[in-house]
Structure formats: C-alpha cells, structure tokens
Amino acid sequence: MASVVFNVGATDSLEIADTATASITHGVPRDTLELGVAALELFTRVGLAASKSEARRLIRGGGARINDAVVEDESRIVRLGDLGPTGAVKLSAGRKRHALVRPV
C-alpha cells in the first residue's frame, strides 16, 4: 500500500507527497501499445484488478477510468494515442487506486 505524507506548511496549504510513486508506474513495451492492448489486460497487469473477471466487473460497475474518462466498453483497447501530455496513460480503479503506464 502506498504511504502518503501530509505536510502542513506555514501557508496552511496541504501538500501531499506520495513516497510510492515509483511503484505505481509501470512500463509496457512500446510495440504492445502500438498494436493496442485490452484495458482488461492493463488493469490486471498493473495490479488494479486481480483477474480479468475482476477488471470486467470494475468496468461494468463504472469504477474503471482511463485518463480520468470512465471506461464504458469491456473491449476498450488502449493505444499510443491514449498517452497524455506526460507520456503516460493513467489508469484508475475507483477514487483512490491509480497507476501510470508508460511505454518503454
């Protein structure tokens, strides 16, 4: 589980420093993303779902997101075109579990 450090500064702003950033970033071969990979596969590969069946239930329940957009189709394919401005695809399972997928 990721540990999060809360630090209230002199300006009373809340800063969140995630000490597990490296563990939520996953590399996927660039050629795999060029061909396209099923969202079910990615959610399973990065550990946001224990199985493809669990990933399917997550999608059906509306809890799966790619780049903050709800995944509505179980057959959704993730491609290089889905990379955001940071060069990664953000996967989310619910509101609190996230992973970044970067081409390597």
C-alpha positions as CSV (number, residue, x, y, z in Angstrom):
1,M,0.0,0.0,0.0
2,A,1.3,3.5,-0.8
3,S,2.3,5.6,2.1
4,V,1.3,9.2,1.9
5,V,2.9,12.0,3.9
6,F,0.8,15.1,4.8
7,N,2.7,18.3,5.5
8,V,1.0,21.5,6.5
9,G,3.3,24.4,5.7
10,A,3.5,27.9,7.1
11,T,1.0,29.0,4.5
12,D,-1.5,26.4,5.8
13,S,-1.6,24.7,2.4
14,L,-1.7,20.9,2.4
15,E,1.0,19.2,0.4
16,I,0.8,15.6,-0.4
17,A,4.0,13.7,-1.1
18,D,3.5,10.2,-2.4
19,T,6.5,8.1,-1.4
20,A,5.4,5.2,-3.6
21,T,5.3,6.9,-6.9
22,A,7.8,4.5,-8.5
23,S,5.7,1.5,-7.5
24,I,2.6,2.8,-9.3
25,T,4.4,3.5,-12.6
26,H,4.5,0.5,-14.9
27,G,6.4,0.1,-18.2
28,V,4.7,-1.5,-21.2
29,P,6.7,-2.2,-24.4
30,R,6.0,0.5,-27.0
31,D,5.2,-2.0,-29.7
32,T,2.5,-3.5,-27.5
33,L,0.8,-0.1,-27.2
34,E,1.3,0.5,-31.0
35,L,-0.7,-2.7,-31.6
36,G,-3.1,-2.0,-28.8
37,V,-3.7,-3.8,-25.6
38,A,-7.1,-4.6,-24.0
39,A,-8.0,-2.4,-21.0
40,L,-8.8,-5.6,-19.1
41,E,-5.3,-6.8,-19.6
42,L,-3.7,-3.5,-18.5
43,F,-5.8,-3.3,-15.3
44,T,-4.8,-6.8,-14.5
45,R,-1.1,-6.3,-15.4
46,V,-0.6,-3.2,-13.2
47,G,-2.4,-4.8,-10.2
48,L,-5.6,-2.7,-10.2
49,A,-7.6,-5.9,-10.7
50,A,-6.7,-9.4,-9.5
51,S,-8.1,-11.0,-12.6
52,K,-9.7,-10.2,-15.9
53,S,-13.1,-11.1,-14.4
54,E,-12.5,-8.6,-11.6
55,A,-11.5,-5.9,-14.2
56,R,-14.6,-6.7,-16.1
57,R,-16.7,-6.2,-13.0
58,L,-14.9,-2.9,-12.3
59,I,-15.8,-1.7,-15.8
60,R,-19.4,-2.8,-15.6
61,G,-19.7,-1.0,-12.2
62,G,-18.4,2.2,-13.7
63,G,-15.2,2.3,-11.5
64,A,-12.6,1.9,-14.2
65,R,-11.1,5.0,-15.8
66,I,-8.5,5.7,-18.4
67,N,-7.1,9.2,-18.3
68,D,-10.0,10.2,-16.0
69,A,-12.6,9.1,-18.5
70,V,-15.0,6.2,-17.5
71,V,-14.4,3.0,-19.4
72,E,-17.8,2.0,-20.7
73,D,-16.8,-0.8,-23.1
74,E,-15.2,-4.0,-21.8
75,S,-13.5,-4.4,-25.2
76,R,-11.8,-1.0,-24.9
77,I,-8.3,-1.0,-26.5
78,V,-5.5,1.2,-25.2
79,R,-3.1,2.5,-27.8
80,L,-0.2,5.0,-28.1
81,G,-2.8,7.7,-28.9
82,D,-4.1,7.4,-25.4
83,L,-0.9,8.7,-23.9
84,G,-1.4,12.0,-22.1
85,P,0.8,15.1,-22.1
86,T,3.1,13.4,-19.5
87,G,3.7,10.5,-21.9
88,A,1.7,8.1,-19.8
89,V,-1.7,6.5,-19.6
90,K,-3.4,7.0,-16.2
91,L,-5.5,4.0,-15.0
92,S,-7.8,4.3,-12.1
93,A,-9.8,1.8,-10.2
94,G,-12.3,3.7,-8.0
95,R,-11.3,7.0,-6.5
96,K,-8.2,6.0,-4.6
97,R,-6.3,3.4,-6.6
98,H,-4.3,4.7,-9.6
99,A,-1.4,3.6,-11.8
100,L,0.6,5.1,-14.7
101,V,1.5,3.1,-17.7
102,R,4.5,4.4,-19.7
103,P,5.9,3.0,-23.0
104,V,9.4,1.6,-22.7
